[in-house]
Amino acid sequence: ERKFVGGSGQVSERIMDLLGDQVKLNHPVTHVDQSSDNIIIETLNHEHYECKYVINAIPPNLTAKIHFRPELPADRNQLIQRLPMGAIIKCMMYYKEAFWKKK
């Protein structure tokens, strides 16, 4: 098994360093509208963001609290409802280079 020296959190921290203020922490999302060329995100505080891509970094069952347009497939929603919190804990990603080590 491969491990990150210092923890895998370095990957998201490095991405955050590269993207700067484009990364929004502590902005709970309530709506994701993918019905046009760009994606419109609405937060709990009614802030709106327009973007080309979204990284959803929450447990799958919490996506039920977000309104998607168009709606997510019903089969997917049923599967997510049946998964207990913590049932999915790993995500394997391989990168060409260890960019998070560059400072």
N, CA, C and O atoms as a GROMACS GRO file, in nm:
protein
  412
    1GLU      N    1   0.085  -0.119   0.000
    1GLU     CA    2   0.000   0.000   0.000
    1GLU      C    3   0.089   0.124   0.000
    1GLU      O    4   0.189   0.130   0.072
    2ARG      N    5   0.054   0.221  -0.079
    2ARG     CA    6   0.131   0.345  -0.087
    2ARG      C    7   0.077   0.445   0.014
    2ARG      O    8  -0.044   0.455   0.036
    3LYS      N    9   0.168   0.518   0.074
    3LYS     CA   10   0.128   0.618   0.173
    3LYS      C   11   0.200   0.748   0.145
    3LYS      O   12   0.309   0.749   0.088
    4PHE      N   13   0.138   0.857   0.184
    4PHE     CA   14   0.199   0.989   0.173
    4PHE      C   15   0.275   1.017   0.302
    4PHE      O   16   0.218   1.010   0.411
    5VAL      N   17   0.403   1.048   0.291
    5VAL     CA   18   0.479   1.089   0.408
    5VAL      C   19   0.421   1.222   0.454
    5VAL      O   20   0.420   1.319   0.377
    6GLY      N   21   0.374   1.229   0.577
    6GLY     CA   22   0.312   1.352   0.627
    6GLY      C   23   0.162   1.356   0.607
    6GLY      O   24   0.097   1.453   0.647
    7GLY      N   25   0.104   1.252   0.546
    7GLY     CA   26  -0.041   1.244   0.530
    7GLY      C   27  -0.090   1.288   0.392
    7GLY      O   28  -0.029   1.373   0.328
    8SER      N   29  -0.201   1.228   0.349
    8SER     CA   30  -0.256   1.259   0.217
    8SER      C   31  -0.324   1.395   0.212
    8SER      O   32  -0.355   1.444   0.103
    9GLY      N   33  -0.346   1.457   0.326
    9GLY     CA   34  -0.404   1.591   0.330
    9GLY      C   35  -0.318   1.693   0.258
    9GLY      O   36  -0.366   1.800   0.219
   10GLN      N   37  -0.191   1.660   0.239
   10GLN     CA   38  -0.100   1.750   0.168
   10GLN      C   39  -0.145   1.774   0.024
   10GLN      O   40  -0.120   1.880  -0.032
   11VAL      N   41  -0.210   1.675  -0.036
   11VAL     CA   42  -0.255   1.690  -0.174
   11VAL      C   43  -0.356   1.803  -0.183
   11VAL      O   44  -0.340   1.894  -0.264
   12SER      N   45  -0.461   1.797  -0.100
   12SER     CA   46  -0.562   1.903  -0.105
   12SER      C   47  -0.505   2.036  -0.060
   12SER      O   48  -0.545   2.141  -0.112
   13GLU      N   49  -0.414   2.036   0.037
   13GLU     CA   50  -0.352   2.161   0.081
   13GLU      C   51  -0.270   2.225  -0.031
   13GLU      O   52  -0.273   2.347  -0.048
   14ARG      N   53  -0.199   2.144  -0.107
   14ARG     CA   54  -0.118   2.197  -0.218
   14ARG      C   55  -0.209   2.249  -0.330
   14ARG      O   56  -0.181   2.354  -0.388
   15ILE      N   57  -0.315   2.176  -0.359
   15ILE     CA   58  -0.411   2.224  -0.459
   15ILE      C   59  -0.468   2.358  -0.415
   15ILE      O   60  -0.484   2.449  -0.496
   16MET      N   61  -0.500   2.368  -0.286
   16MET     CA   62  -0.552   2.493  -0.232
   16MET      C   63  -0.451   2.606  -0.246
   16MET      O   64  -0.487   2.718  -0.279
   17ASP      N   65  -0.323   2.576  -0.222
   17ASP     CA   66  -0.218   2.677  -0.239
   17ASP      C   67  -0.213   2.726  -0.384
   17ASP      O   68  -0.198   2.845  -0.410
   18LEU      N   69  -0.227   2.633  -0.478
   18LEU     CA   70  -0.221   2.668  -0.620
   18LEU      C   71  -0.343   2.749  -0.665
   18LEU      O   72  -0.330   2.838  -0.748
   19LEU      N   73  -0.459   2.717  -0.612
   19LEU     CA   74  -0.583   2.782  -0.655
   19LEU      C   75  -0.616   2.908  -0.576
   19LEU      O   76  -0.698   2.989  -0.619
   20GLY      N   77  -0.553   2.925  -0.460
   20GLY     CA   78  -0.574   3.047  -0.381
   20GLY      C   79  -0.718   3.066  -0.338
   20GLY      O   80  -0.782   2.974  -0.288
   21ASP      N   81  -0.770   3.188  -0.359
   21ASP     CA   82  -0.904   3.221  -0.310
   21ASP      C   83  -1.016   3.159  -0.393
   21ASP      O   84  -1.134   3.184  -0.366
   22GLN      N   85  -0.981   3.080  -0.494
   22GLN     CA   86  -1.084   3.008  -0.570
   22GLN      C   87  -1.142   2.893  -0.488
   22GLN      O   88  -1.252   2.845  -0.516
   23VAL      N   89  -1.068   2.848  -0.387
   23VAL     CA   90  -1.115   2.740  -0.300
   23VAL      C   91  -1.196   2.803  -0.188
   23VAL      O   92  -1.150   2.895  -0.120
   24LYS      N   93  -1.318   2.754  -0.168
   24LYS     CA   94  -1.407   2.808  -0.065
   24LYS      C   95  -1.429   2.702   0.043
   24LYS      O   96  -1.494   2.600   0.019
   25LEU      N   97  -1.375   2.727   0.160
   25LEU     CA   98  -1.397   2.638   0.274
   25LEU      C   99  -1.507   2.697   0.361
   25LEU      O  100  -1.529   2.818   0.362
   26ASN      N  101  -1.577   2.612   0.434
   26ASN     CA  102  -1.683   2.654   0.525
   26ASN      C  103  -1.791   2.735   0.453
   26ASN      O  104  -1.843   2.832   0.508
   27HIS      N  105  -1.824   2.695   0.331
   27HIS     CA  106  -1.932   2.754   0.253
   27HIS      C  107  -2.026   2.639   0.214
   27HIS      O  108  -2.020   2.592   0.100
   28PRO      N  109  -2.114   2.594   0.305
   28PRO     CA  110  -2.200   2.480   0.273
   28PRO      C  111  -2.282   2.504   0.146
   28PRO      O  112  -2.349   2.606   0.132
   29VAL      N  113  -2.274   2.410   0.055
   29VAL     CA  114  -2.344   2.420  -0.073
   29VAL      C  115  -2.486   2.366  -0.058
   29VAL      O  116  -2.507   2.260   0.001
   30THR      N  117  -2.583   2.440  -0.113
   30THR     CA  118  -2.722   2.395  -0.110
   30THR      C  119  -2.774   2.358  -0.249
   30THR      O  120  -2.863   2.274  -0.261
   31HIS      N  121  -2.718   2.421  -0.353
   31HIS     CA  122  -2.764   2.396  -0.490
   31HIS      C  123  -2.645   2.387  -0.586
   31HIS      O  124  -2.549   2.462  -0.575
   32VAL      N  125  -2.655   2.294  -0.680
   32VAL     CA  126  -2.558   2.282  -0.789
   32VAL      C  127  -2.639   2.276  -0.918
   32VAL      O  128  -2.711   2.179  -0.944
   33ASP      N  129  -2.628   2.380  -1.000
   33ASP     CA  130  -2.703   2.388  -1.125
   33ASP      C  131  -2.607   2.367  -1.242
   33ASP      O  132  -2.523   2.452  -1.272
   34GLN      N  133  -2.621   2.251  -1.307
   34GLN     CA  134  -2.535   2.215  -1.420
   34GLN      C  135  -2.613   2.218  -1.551
   34GLN      O  136  -2.578   2.148  -1.646
   35SER      N  137  -2.719   2.299  -1.556
   35SER     CA  138  -2.808   2.298  -1.673
   35SER      C  139  -2.759   2.386  -1.788
   35SER      O  140  -2.822   2.388  -1.893
   36SER      N  141  -2.649   2.459  -1.770
   36SER     CA  142  -2.596   2.542  -1.879
   36SER      C  143  -2.447   2.512  -1.896
   36SER      O  144  -2.395   2.417  -1.839
   37ASP      N  145  -2.379   2.594  -1.975
   37ASP     CA  146  -2.236   2.571  -2.001
   37ASP      C  147  -2.152   2.577  -1.875
   37ASP      O  148  -2.060   2.496  -1.858
   38ASN      N  149  -2.181   2.671  -1.786
   38ASN     CA  150  -2.109   2.682  -1.659
   38ASN      C  151  -2.195   2.627  -1.546
   38ASN      O  152  -2.317   2.615  -1.560
   39ILE      N  153  -2.130   2.593  -1.438
   39ILE     CA  154  -2.200   2.541  -1.320
   39ILE      C  155  -2.224   2.658  -1.225
   39ILE      O  156  -2.134   2.738  -1.201
   40ILE      N  157  -2.345   2.666  -1.172
   40ILE     CA  158  -2.379   2.769  -1.074
   40ILE      C  159  -2.394   2.700  -0.939
   40ILE      O  160  -2.471   2.606  -0.924
   41ILE      N  161  -2.320   2.750  -0.841
   41ILE     CA  162  -2.324   2.697  -0.705
   41ILE      C  163  -2.391   2.800  -0.615
   41ILE      O  164  -2.361   2.918  -0.623
   42GLU      N  165  -2.483   2.754  -0.531
   42GLU     CA  166  -2.543   2.842  -0.430
   42GLU      C  167  -2.511   2.786  -0.292
   42GLU      O  168  -2.520   2.665  -0.270
   43THR      N  169  -2.472   2.874  -0.200
   43THR     CA  170  -2.437   2.831  -0.064
   43THR      C  171  -2.550   2.859   0.033
   43THR      O  172  -2.650   2.922  -0.002
   44LEU      N  173  -2.534   2.812   0.153
   44LEU     CA  174  -2.631   2.833   0.260
   44LEU      C  175  -2.656   2.981   0.285
   44LEU      O  176  -2.767   3.020   0.323
   45ASN      N  177  -2.555   3.064   0.264
   45ASN     CA  178  -2.568   3.209   0.283
   45ASN      C  179  -2.615   3.279   0.157
   45ASN      O  180  -2.607   3.401   0.147
   46HIS      N  181  -2.666   3.203   0.060
   46HIS     CA  182  -2.718   3.255  -0.068
   46HIS      C  183  -2.612   3.324  -0.152
   46HIS      O  184  -2.644   3.411  -0.233
   47GLU      N  185  -2.486   3.284  -0.134
   47GLU     CA  186  -2.380   3.331  -0.222
   47GLU      C  187  -2.386   3.246  -0.348
   47GLU      O  188  -2.419   3.127  -0.342
   48HIS      N  189  -2.352   3.306  -0.462
   48HIS     CA  190  -2.352   3.234  -0.589
   48HIS      C  191  -2.213   3.237  -0.650
   48HIS      O  192  -2.145   3.340  -0.649
   49TYR      N  193  -2.172   3.123  -0.702
   49TYR     CA  194  -2.042   3.111  -0.769
   49TYR      C  195  -2.065   3.044  -0.904
   49TYR      O  196  -2.143   2.950  -0.915
   50GLU      N  197  -1.997   3.095  -1.005
   50GLU     CA  198  -2.005   3.036  -1.138
   50GLU      C  199  -1.869   2.975  -1.171
   50GLU      O  200  -1.766   3.038  -1.152
   51CYS      N  201  -1.871   2.852  -1.220
   51CYS     CA  202  -1.745   2.783  -1.246
   51CYS      C  203  -1.761   2.682  -1.358
   51CYS      O  204  -1.872   2.652  -1.403
   52LYS      N  205  -1.648   2.630  -1.402
   52LYS     CA  206  -1.648   2.523  -1.504
   52LYS      C  207  -1.645   2.385  -1.439
   52LYS      O  208  -1.698   2.289  -1.494
   53TYR      N  209  -1.581   2.376  -1.321
   53TYR     CA  210  -1.563   2.248  -1.252
   53TYR      C  211  -1.593   2.264  -1.104
   53TYR      O  212  -1.578   2.372  -1.048
   54VAL      N  213  -1.634   2.154  -1.042
   54VAL     CA  214  -1.660   2.151  -0.898
   54VAL      C  215  -1.593   2.027  -0.841
   54VAL      O  216  -1.601   1.919  -0.900
   55ILE      N  217  -1.526   2.042  -0.728
   55ILE     CA  218  -1.473   1.927  -0.656
   55ILE      C  219  -1.561   1.908  -0.534
   55ILE      O  220  -1.566   1.994  -0.445
   56ASN      N  221  -1.631   1.797  -0.530
   56ASN     CA  222  -1.720   1.764  -0.419
   56ASN      C  223  -1.641   1.677  -0.321
   56ASN      O  224  -1.612   1.562  -0.351
   57ALA      N  225  -1.607   1.732  -0.206
   57ALA     CA  226  -1.523   1.660  -0.109
   57ALA      C  227  -1.601   1.635   0.019
   57ALA      O  228  -1.556   1.671   0.128
   58ILE      N  229  -1.718   1.574   0.005
   58ILE     CA  230  -1.801   1.542   0.122
   58ILE      C  231  -1.839   1.394   0.116
   58ILE      O  232  -1.832   1.332   0.010
   59PRO      N  233  -1.879   1.337   0.230
   59PRO     CA  234  -1.926   1.198   0.227
   59PRO      C  235  -2.044   1.184   0.131
   59PRO      O  236  -2.130   1.273   0.125
   60PRO      N  237  -2.050   1.075   0.055
   60PRO     CA  238  -2.155   1.059  -0.046
   60PRO      C  239  -2.297   1.081   0.006
   60PRO      O  240  -2.379   1.140  -0.065
   61ASN      N  241  -2.329   1.035   0.128
   61ASN     CA  242  -2.467   1.050   0.174
   61ASN      C  243  -2.504   1.195   0.205
   61ASN      O  244  -2.623   1.226   0.214
   62LEU      N  245  -2.407   1.283   0.221
   62LEU     CA  246  -2.440   1.425   0.243
   62LEU      C  247  -2.481   1.494   0.114
   62LEU      O  248  -2.533   1.606   0.118
   63THR      N  249  -2.458   1.431  -0.001
   63THR     CA  250  -2.505   1.491  -0.127
   63THR      C  251  -2.658   1.497  -0.131
   63THR      O  252  -2.714   1.572  -0.211
   64ALA      N  253  -2.724   1.420  -0.046
   64ALA     CA  254  -2.871   1.425  -0.039
   64ALA      C  255  -2.920   1.561   0.011
   64ALA      O  256  -3.036   1.596  -0.012
   65LYS      N  257  -2.835   1.637   0.077
   65LYS     CA  258  -2.872   1.769   0.127
   65LYS      C  259  -2.852   1.879   0.022
   65LYS      O  260  -2.882   1.996   0.047
   66ILE      N  261  -2.802   1.841  -0.096
   66ILE     CA  262  -2.776   1.937  -0.203
   66ILE      C  263  -2.877   1.915  -0.314
   66ILE      O  264  -2.902   1.802  -0.355
   67HIS      N  265  -2.936   2.024  -0.364
   67HIS     CA  266  -3.030   2.018  -0.476
   67HIS      C  267  -2.951   2.029  -0.606
   67HIS      O  268  -2.885   2.130  -0.630
   68PHE      N  269  -2.959   1.925  -0.689
   68PHE     CA  270  -2.887   1.923  -0.816
   68PHE      C  271  -2.984   1.948  -0.931
   68PHE      O  272  -3.097   1.901  -0.931
   69ARG      N  273  -2.936   2.024  -1.029
   69ARG     CA  274  -3.012   2.046  -1.151
   69ARG      C  275  -2.920   2.023  -1.269
   69ARG      O  276  -2.820   2.095  -1.280
   70PRO      N  277  -2.945   1.928  -1.356
   70PRO     CA  278  -3.052   1.830  -1.346
   70PRO      C  279  -3.031   1.737  -1.227
   70PRO      O  280  -2.921   1.725  -1.174
   71GLU      N  281  -3.139   1.673  -1.187
   71GLU     CA  282  -3.132   1.584  -1.070
   71GLU      C  283  -3.036   1.469  -1.097
   71GLU      O  284  -3.017   1.426  -1.211
   72LEU      N  285  -2.976   1.420  -0.989
   72LEU     CA  286  -2.890   1.302  -1.000
   72LEU      C  287  -2.977   1.181  -1.029
   72LEU      O  288  -3.095   1.181  -0.995
   73PRO      N  289  -2.922   1.077  -1.092
   73PRO     CA  290  -3.001   0.957  -1.122
   73PRO      C  291  -3.062   0.896  -0.996
   73PRO      O  292  -2.997   0.888  -0.891
   74ALA      N  293  -3.186   0.852  -1.007
   74ALA     CA  294  -3.257   0.794  -0.892
   74ALA      C  295  -3.183   0.672  -0.837
   74ALA      O  296  -3.177   0.654  -0.715
   75ASP      N  297  -3.127   0.588  -0.924
   75ASP     CA  298  -3.053   0.469  -0.878
   75ASP      C  299  -2.935   0.509  -0.790
   75ASP      O  300  -2.906   0.444  -0.690
   76ARG      N  301  -2.867   0.616  -0.828
   76ARG     CA  302  -2.752   0.664  -0.749
   76ARG      C  303  -2.800   0.710  -0.612
   76ARG      O  304  -2.738   0.678  -0.511
   77ASN      N  305  -2.908   0.785  -0.608
   77ASN     CA  306  -2.960   0.835  -0.481
   77ASN      C  307  -3.002   0.720  -0.390
   77ASN      O  308  -2.977   0.725  -0.269
   78GLN      N  309  -3.064   0.617  -0.446
   78GLN     CA  310  -3.105   0.502  -0.365
   78GLN      C  311  -2.984   0.429  -0.309
   78GLN      O  312  -2.984   0.387  -0.193
   79LEU      N  313  -2.880   0.414  -0.389
   79LEU     CA  314  -2.758   0.348  -0.343
   79LEU      C  315  -2.694   0.428  -0.230
   79LEU      O  316  -2.654   0.370  -0.128
   80ILE      N  317  -2.684   0.558  -0.246
   80ILE     CA  318  -2.622   0.644  -0.145
   80ILE      C  319  -2.699   0.636  -0.013
   80ILE      O  320  -2.638   0.635   0.094
   81GLN      N  321  -2.833   0.630  -0.019
   81GLN     CA  322  -2.914   0.622   0.103
   81GLN      C  323  -2.888   0.493   0.179
   81GLN      O  324  -2.905   0.488   0.301
   82ARG      N  325  -2.847   0.389   0.109
   82ARG     CA  326  -2.823   0.259   0.173
   82ARG      C  327  -2.682   0.244   0.229
   82ARG      O  328  -2.654   0.150   0.303
   83LEU      N  329  -2.593   0.337   0.194
   83LEU     CA  330  -2.456   0.330   0.244
   83LEU      C  331  -2.445   0.400   0.379
   83LEU      O  332  -2.476   0.519   0.388
   84PRO      N  333  -2.403   0.330   0.482
   84PRO     CA  334  -2.384   0.399   0.610
   84PRO      C  335  -2.265   0.493   0.604
   84PRO      O  336  -2.172   0.472   0.526
   85MET      N  337  -2.268   0.597   0.686
   85MET     CA  338  -2.157   0.693   0.692
   85MET      C  339  -2.030   0.616   0.728
   85MET      O  340  -2.030   0.534   0.820
   86GLY      N  341  -1.924   0.644   0.656
   86GLY     CA  342  -1.797   0.579   0.683
   86GLY      C  343  -1.777   0.448   0.607
   86GLY      O  344  -1.673   0.383   0.624
   87ALA      N  345  -1.874   0.407   0.525
   87ALA     CA  346  -1.861   0.282   0.451
   87ALA      C  347  -1.758   0.295   0.338
   87ALA      O  348  -1.697   0.196   0.297
   88ILE      N  349  -1.739   0.416   0.290
   88ILE     CA  350  -1.642   0.441   0.184
   88ILE      C  351  -1.537   0.534   0.241
   88ILE      O  352  -1.567   0.649   0.274
   89ILE      N  353  -1.412   0.485   0.253
   89ILE     CA  354  -1.313   0.569   0.320
   89ILE      C  355  -1.186   0.592   0.239
   89ILE      O  356  -1.100   0.670   0.281
   90LYS      N  357  -1.171   0.526   0.125
   90LYS     CA  358  -1.045   0.541   0.052
   90LYS      C  359  -1.070   0.584  -0.092
   90LYS      O  360  -1.170   0.547  -0.154
   91CYS      N  361  -0.979   0.662  -0.140
   91CYS     CA  362  -0.979   0.703  -0.280
   91CYS      C  363  -0.835   0.694  -0.328
   91CYS      O  364  -0.747   0.757  -0.269
   92MET      N  365  -0.811   0.619  -0.431
   92MET     CA  366  -0.675   0.602  -0.481
   92MET      C  367  -0.653   0.696  -0.599
   92MET      O  368  -0.730   0.694  -0.695
   93MET      N  369  -0.548   0.776  -0.591
   93MET     CA  370  -0.513   0.866  -0.700
   93MET      C  371  -0.364   0.854  -0.725
   93MET      O  372  -0.285   0.843  -0.632
   94TYR      N  373  -0.327   0.856  -0.850
   94TYR     CA  374  -0.186   0.853  -0.886
   94TYR      C  375  -0.155   0.978  -0.967
   94TYR      O  376  -0.231   1.016  -1.056
   95TYR      N  377  -0.045   1.039  -0.936
   95TYR     CA  378  -0.004   1.162  -1.003
   95TYR      C  379   0.129   1.140  -1.072
   95TYR      O  380   0.212   1.062  -1.025
   96LYS      N  381   0.149   1.209  -1.182
   96LYS     CA  382   0.272   1.198  -1.259
   96LYS      C  383   0.392   1.240  -1.174
   96LYS      O  384   0.499   1.179  -1.183
   97GLU      N  385   0.374   1.343  -1.092
   97GLU     CA  386   0.480   1.390  -1.003
   97GLU      C  387   0.420   1.430  -0.869
   97GLU      O  388   0.301   1.460  -0.860
   98ALA      N  389   0.501   1.430  -0.766
   98ALA     CA  390   0.456   1.466  -0.631
   98ALA      C  391   0.455   1.619  -0.617
   98ALA      O  392   0.540   1.676  -0.549
   99PHE      N  393   0.357   1.685  -0.682
   99PHE     CA  394   0.353   1.831  -0.685
   99PHE      C  395   0.336   1.893  -0.547
   99PHE      O  396   0.375   2.008  -0.526
  100TRP      N  397   0.277   1.820  -0.453
  100TRP     CA  398   0.255   1.875  -0.319
  100TRP      C  399   0.386   1.891  -0.241
  100TRP      O  400   0.389   1.960  -0.139
  101LYS      N  401   0.493   1.828  -0.288
  101LYS     CA  402   0.622   1.843  -0.220
  101LYS      C  403   0.694   1.971  -0.261
  101LYS      O  404   0.786   2.015  -0.192
  102LYS      N  405   0.653   2.030  -0.373
  102LYS     CA  406   0.717   2.154  -0.420
  102LYS      C  407   0.671   2.270  -0.333
  102LYS      O  408   0.551   2.289  -0.313
  103LYS      N  409   0.763   2.346  -0.283
  103LYS     CA  410   0.727   2.461  -0.197
  103LYS      C  411   0.784   2.587  -0.254
  103LYS      O  412   0.765   2.695  -0.198
   0.00000   0.00000   0.00000
